[in-house]
Amino acid sequence: MTGVAAALTLLTATGAHAEGKGDIRVTGAVVNSGKNVIIGTSQRVTYPIAITIRDNSGVKGLSHVSVFNKSDGWGFGDWTGTKCVKKSSTTSVCTATMTVAPQWLPDSLPESVNNTAGVWQVNATVKANDGDYWIADHIAEFKVKRASKLTTDASPEPVTKGAELTVSGKLSRAHWEDLKYYGFTGQNVQLQFKSAGAAHYRTVKTVRTGTSGLLSTKVTAGSAGSWRWYFPGTTTTARVVSAGDEVKLK
């Protein structure tokens, strides 16, 4: 395993600028195919950064790639490989693979590593066949989010039509400092229902999480079907949908 020193570095979150030599340029970059990077407590995460590069002599490749929080300059992740695909005599797409192992994260920063969740940016240095190079800051932005979990329990089961049904659950999210999940309080979560035989869920009401991320509400059982909770996520925490809990009528 690579060391924490390689995985976590403090970088200065300066404004966008670039410098170098010659006509080589980064013309575009996409992180993780446009999706958020979501990190939990145990599973290693890899994600691609596809960087489009242009130079009249042709593209040689990447010599540096870094990612970090846009606001505070802290970043973690190893650059573990690159594959360049030539699109024309002047243009190539070089895809850098970034890797994060959650076990790197606890006690690795002088401040809470949880604070690094949010909007991140990409810097890269690119090189051309004729020796041109370009050090490009802020070529792309993306979001790194803490993974989340959500449970649902509807009772009693089965229930008499027209009777009261209690739907409970719990919203929790990854804590990167000790690699455990803790309840996420004060969040709006949507209670959704899908009638038996229906194709889609519909939102019935919105409930706010209480102590330890707990959810509980009462509804009238009008028909058989499945109940679930849906959390749309925040800037720092991933969206999550619970498994449906099927409730039959007596």
C-alpha positions in Angstrom: 0.0 0.0 0.0 1.3 3.5 -0.8 2.0 5.6 2.2 -0.2 8.3 3.6 2.3 10.9 2.5 1.7 10.0 -1.1 -2.0 9.9 -0.6 -2.6 13.2 1.3 -0.9 16.4 0.4 -1.6 20.1 1.2 -1.9 22.1 -2.0 -2.6 25.8 -2.4 -6.0 26.4 -3.7 -5.1 29.4 -5.9 -7.1 31.0 -8.7 -7.1 29.4 -12.1 -3.9 30.1 -14.1 -1.5 28.2 -16.3 2.1 28.5 -17.5 4.5 26.6 -19.8 6.1 26.6 -23.2 4.7 26.4 -26.7 1.3 25.8 -28.1 0.2 22.7 -26.1 -3.1 23.2 -24.2 -5.7 21.3 -22.2 -9.0 21.8 -24.1 -11.2 19.8 -21.7 -11.4 17.5 -18.8 -14.1 15.2 -17.3 -13.9 13.6 -13.9 -15.5 10.2 -13.2 -17.7 10.5 -16.3 -19.4 13.5 -14.7 -20.5 11.6 -11.6 -19.7 12.4 -8.0 -16.8 10.5 -6.3 -18.3 8.8 -3.3 -16.1 7.4 -0.5 -17.2 5.2 2.4 -15.4 3.5 5.2 -13.8 0.4 3.7 -14.0 0.0 -0.1 -11.2 1.3 -2.2 -12.4 3.8 -4.8 -10.9 4.4 -8.3 -12.1 7.0 -10.7 -10.9 8.3 -14.1 -10.0 11.9 -15.1 -10.2 12.2 -18.9 -8.1 15.1 -20.1 -8.2 16.3 -23.7 -4.9 17.7 -24.9 -3.9 19.4 -28.1 -0.5 20.3 -29.6 0.6 20.7 -33.2 3.4 18.2 -32.8 1.2 15.6 -31.1 0.7 14.8 -27.4 3.3 12.9 -25.4 1.2 12.6 -22.2 0.8 13.7 -18.6 3.6 14.3 -16.1 1.6 15.4 -13.1 -2.0 15.1 -11.9 -3.4 16.3 -8.6 -6.8 16.7 -7.0 -7.9 18.7 -3.9 -10.6 20.6 -2.2 -11.3 23.9 -4.0 -11.7 25.9 -0.7 -9.1 24.6 1.7 -6.5 23.1 -0.6 -6.4 19.6 1.1 -6.5 16.6 -1.1 -6.1 12.9 -1.0 -5.7 10.1 -3.6 -3.0 8.4 -5.5 -2.4 8.9 -9.3 -2.0 5.2 -10.1 -1.9 5.1 -13.9 -2.5 6.8 -17.3 -3.7 5.7 -20.7 -3.5 8.1 -23.7 -5.6 7.6 -26.8 -4.7 9.4 -30.0 -7.7 11.1 -31.6 -5.8 12.9 -34.4 -2.3 14.0 -35.3 -2.6 16.9 -32.8 -5.1 15.7 -30.2 -5.1 12.9 -27.6 -7.3 12.0 -24.6 -5.2 11.0 -21.6 -7.1 9.3 -18.8 -5.5 9.4 -15.4 -6.7 6.8 -12.8 -7.0 8.1 -9.3 -7.2 5.7 -6.3 -8.4 6.3 -2.7 -8.3 3.8 0.1 -10.4 4.9 3.1 -7.9 3.4 5.6 -5.5 6.2 4.6 -7.8 8.9 5.9 -8.1 8.7 9.8 -5.9 11.1 11.6 -4.1 12.1 8.4 -4.8 15.9 8.5 -4.2 18.6 11.1 -8.0 19.2 10.8 -11.0 17.0 10.3 -10.6 15.0 7.1 -14.5 15.1 6.9 -14.1 18.8 6.0 -12.5 17.9 2.7 -15.8 16.6 1.3 -17.3 19.1 -1.2 -16.2 20.7 -4.4 -12.7 19.7 -5.7 -10.5 20.7 -8.6 -8.0 19.1 -10.9 -4.5 20.4 -11.8 -2.3 18.7 -14.4 0.9 19.1 -16.3 0.9 18.0 -19.9 3.7 17.4 -22.4 4.0 17.4 -26.2 6.2 15.5 -28.6 8.3 18.6 -29.4 9.1 19.4 -25.8 6.3 21.9 -25.2 4.6 21.6 -21.8 1.8 23.3 -19.9 1.1 23.4 -16.2 -2.6 23.9 -16.0 -4.6 24.7 -12.8 -8.3 24.2 -12.3 -9.0 22.3 -15.5 -12.1 20.6 -14.0 -14.3 20.6 -10.9 -16.1 17.7 -9.3 -17.6 16.7 -6.0 -16.1 14.3 -3.4 -18.9 13.1 -1.1 -19.2 11.0 2.1 -21.1 7.8 1.4 -24.5 7.5 3.1 -26.9 4.7 4.2 -30.7 4.7 4.7 -33.0 2.1 6.2 -36.8 1.6 6.1 -39.2 -0.3 8.4 -43.0 -0.1 8.1 -45.2 -1.7 10.7 -47.5 -3.4 11.5 -47.3 -5.9 8.7 -49.8 -6.8 7.4 -52.1 -3.9 8.1 -55.8 -3.3 7.9 -56.9 -1.0 5.1 -57.5 2.5 6.5 -55.5 1.8 9.6 -52.4 3.7 10.8 -49.0 2.6 9.6 -45.7 3.7 11.1 -42.8 4.1 8.8 -39.4 4.5 10.5 -35.8 4.5 9.4 -32.3 5.9 9.9 -30.0 8.1 7.8 -26.3 7.8 8.4 -23.1 8.8 6.7 -19.5 7.9 6.6 -17.2 9.4 9.2 -13.7 9.4 7.6 -11.9 10.0 10.9 -12.7 6.6 12.4 -14.2 4.8 9.4 -17.7 4.3 11.0 -21.2 5.5 10.1 -23.0 7.9 12.3 -26.6 9.3 12.2 -27.1 12.4 10.1 -29.4 14.7 11.9 -31.5 17.7 10.7 -31.9 16.4 7.1 -35.0 16.4 5.0 -35.8 12.9 3.7 -38.7 12.0 1.4 -41.1 9.2 2.3 -42.1 7.4 -0.9 -44.7 4.8 -1.8 -45.3 2.5 -4.7 -48.7 0.7 -5.0 -48.6 -3.1 -5.7 -48.2 -3.5 -9.4 -47.1 0.1 -10.1 -43.9 1.0 -11.9 -42.8 4.0 -9.9 -42.6 5.4 -6.4 -44.3 8.7 -5.5 -43.4 11.1 -2.7 -45.9 11.1 0.1 -44.3 13.6 2.5 -41.0 15.0 3.7 -39.7 14.2 7.2 -36.7 15.7 9.0 -34.2 13.4 10.7 -34.0 13.6 14.4 -31.5 12.5 17.0 -29.0 10.0 15.6 -30.5 10.4 12.1 -33.7 8.6 13.1 -36.9 8.9 11.0 -40.5 8.2 12.0 -43.9 9.2 10.7 -47.4 7.9 10.5 -49.5 7.4 7.4 -52.8 5.8 6.5 -52.6 2.4 4.8 -54.8 2.9 1.7 -53.5 0.1 -0.4 -50.9 -2.6 -0.5 -47.4 -1.7 -1.7 -43.8 -0.7 -0.8 -42.6 2.1 1.3 -39.1 3.6 1.2 -37.1 6.7 2.2 -35.2 8.9 -0.3 -32.4 11.3 0.6 -31.4 13.7 -2.2 -28.0 14.3 -0.7 -26.0 17.5 0.0 -22.9 19.1 -1.4 -20.8 16.9 1.0 -23.0 13.8 1.4 -24.2 11.3 -1.3 -27.8 10.7 -2.2 -29.2 7.4 -1.1 -32.4 5.4 -1.5 -33.4 2.7 1.0 -34.7 -0.7 0.0 -38.5 -0.8 -0.2 -40.4 -2.4 2.6 -43.5 -4.2 1.2 -46.7 -4.0 3.2 -49.7 -6.2 2.5 -53.3 -5.5 3.6 -55.2 -7.9 5.8 
